[in-house]
Amino acid sequence: MPEAAAWLILFLPLASFALISLVVRPFMGAQSQSAGYITIAAVGLSFVLSLWALIATVAAHGELHYPVHTWISAGEFDFAVGILMDPLTAIMLVAVTGVSLMVQIYSVGYMHGDAGYARYYAYMSLFTCAMLGLVLANNLIQMFVFWELVGLGSYLLIGFWFDRPAAAAAAKKAFIITRFADFGFLLGILFLFFNGDAFAAQGLNVFVVTDLYKGVEMGLLGLVAAQWIALGIFAGAMGKSAQFPLHTWLPDAMEGPTPVSALIHAA
């Protein structure tokens, strides 16, 4: 599978968000049906490309390697942007784009006539892009960026009807609780940073997922450091998946449009 096709899976929903926000809403109206069609086309094409990625990954016996582009260099650390495509990634791409596509199609009728129709589809495109970026990320820095975008998308969608006090309160609650969890994720990344010298000495980047696996197998992380890093990252996952005691925001997510609740619960 060409690298450009893999990046397209991510960028098609992002392009949909930009097109709806910059062209459809300002020039065609807040209730333009074009917003729904654009989103469905973008996510539908991403779904087709995700199926291709799954087939290509199986054909490549489980691994597809793509170049990693260095974004920022700081001393011995390189903060890179790249794609990790393995069987789990490919399966999750199909799941994310498939569920999102069904939600977008259902939303055409459900949101018909709503004053924020175009805005709704812009938010849905952004949320889908964030989930895909999270799945495709090959390093923890990139993953954390999209992790936060997922949180932003959840906030915007839960509080879509922001003129309703209950919806506005639910959005704030979800945002604040998941920020506490994300702080744990950030602490885990910082622990990795301060334990990264041993990885750099072996020519490995501690933030790149595949290098992290290799370093752990080589014993480059001490037991205590590994435990704290794992707990930090696990705390982030607890918040996003609404696990006890960070679960209280999820029932309130029903204040958003019903298709939003379906997508967030699936995510």
Secondary structure by P-SEA (a helix, b strand, c coil): ccaaaaaaaaaaaaaaaaaaacccccccccccaaaaaaaaaaaaaaaaaaaaaaaaaaaaccbbbbbbbbccccccccbbbbbbbcaaaaaaaaaaaaaaaaaaaaaccccccccaaaaaaaaaaaaaaaaaaaaacccaaaaaaaaaaaaaaaaaaaacccccaaaaaaaaaaaaaaaaaaaaaaaaaaaaaaaaaaaaaaccccccaaaaaaaaaaccccaaaaaaaaaaaaaaaaaaaccccccccccccccccaaaaaaaaac
